[in-house]
Amino acid sequence: MICADADSFAAALPRSGAVAGLDLGTVTIGVALSDLRRQVATPLETVRRRKFTLDAQHLLDLAQARDLKGLVLGLPINMDGSEGPRAQSTRAFARNLERLTDLPIAFWDERLSTVAAERMLLEADTSRKRRAEIIDSVAAGFILQGMLDRLGYLGSRDDG
């Protein structure tokens, strides 16, 4: 099920359990996971893309192995708020993935996530080679953390 917004994603999730964040690039997919309480996003891996069926199977195997409760895809919205070809490609990926899983799928505006990830890695004095290896998973972590923070806000709003 593709959720229209963070509210519907929150409603589709059980009270606890990890979710994954995905940064879909043309060459790689960055993957990050949350903890079971959905407080902290941690970069996990960068998957080299091959073709949709293989990529989807890898992600679904990961979801099953980690007992994931949902997926958050970074949506590459243009700086002016419009959606270009990359956003359309991400939405198509989600529609195709939706046919293969019952997990709720949500989008998160990923503007500047890669910039933030790059800045953080530079501040950590990460080598250029290592940055290239992990940038996508770190960007996925920023994407996922944005959604986790939103879910936390929604939960605290419900409690109060």
N, C-alpha and C positions, 0 to 999 in steps of 0.2 A: 504494500500500500504506500503510495506516495502522499506524503502529508503536505498540506498547503502552507503551513507555517509552524513555528516552534510550539504554539499552543496545541495544535492537533497532533504534533509529534509527541509532546509530553503526554497527551491523553491516550495515545496508542501504546505507550511504554508501560511495562510493569513498574512497581515502585523501586526496584533495584535491579542491578545487572549492568554489565558493561555495554558500551556502544562504541562503534568505530567511526573515525573520521577519515575521509578519503580526499586526496588532492589528485584529481584526474588530469594528468598531463598527456601530451600526444605520444611521448616516449615511455613514460613511467607513471605509476600510481603510487603516491605516498600514502602510507597507512599509519594511523595513530589509534590507540585504544584508551578508553577511560578505565578508571577503577570501578569497582562494583557499585560504589555509592555515587558515581558520576560527579566527582569533584575535580579530578585532575586528568588531563590528557597527556599521554606519553607517546612519543614517536616510536613506532615499532619497526617498520621496514619500508623499503622502496622496491616495488615490483616492476620489472621490465615488461612493458606491454607487448603482447603478441597479437592475439585476435580476441574478439569479445568473448567467445565461448570459453577459451582458456583463462582469460582474465577473470571472468565471472566465477568460474569453477574454483579458482584459487581463493577468491574473496569469500565465496560461500563455504569452502572447506575451513577457512580461517574462522568464519562466523560460527560454524558448528563446533570446532575444536575449542574455541574460547567462550562458547555459550553466549554469544552476543545477542542483544535485545533490539538493536536498531543500527541504522547506517546513516551517517551525515556526509553528504557530498558537497564539496566546495563548489559554489556556483560562480564562475568567472564573469561577473558583471562589469561592464565598462565604467570608467570613472564618471561618466555623465548619467549613469543609472540605466542605460540601455543594455539589451542583451544582444551580443553578436554571435558569430558562428561557434565559438568555443562554448558559450552558455547553451546554445541549442544542442551541441554535441553531448554535453553533460546531461541535459534533460533526456535525450534519446537513450543514453547509457542507463539512466535511472528507469526509464520505461521498459527497456529490455530486461534489466535486472529484476524489476517488479514481477515479471512473468515467471521468474525462477525461485522466488522466495516470498514468504509471508512476513518477513521482517519489515517494520515500518522504515521508510526512507524519507529523509528530509534534506533540504538544501540550506546552505549557509553562505551568505555573501562572503566571498573569499578575497575581496579587494584588499590589496596590500599584504596578504598573508605571507607571500613569498618574500616580499621586501622586509617584513618584520623578522622572518626566519633568517634571512641573510644577515640582517643587522645583528641579531642575537649571536649567530655563529661567528661573525667577525669580532664582536666584543669578547667572545670566548677564545679568540685567537686560534680558531679552527683552521687547519691548512686548506688551501684551495682544493686539493684532491678530496679530502674528507668532506668539505662543504658540498661538493658535487655529488658525493655518494648519499648524503643524508638530507639535503635541502628539501626534497619533496615530502619526506616523512615528518620533518620538523614543521613544514608548512601545513601538513595535515593536522599536526598537533595544535597549531594556532586556530585552524578552522574548527576543530572539535572543541577546543577550549571555549571559543565564542559561544557555541551551542550549549555547552555545559553550564556556562555562566548564566545564559538565558534561562535554561531549565531550572537552575538554582533559584533565580529570581522568581520565576513562575511558582515554584514550590513554596518559597517563603511568603509569597503573596497569598497563596491558598491557605497557609497555616495561620496567617495573621488576621 
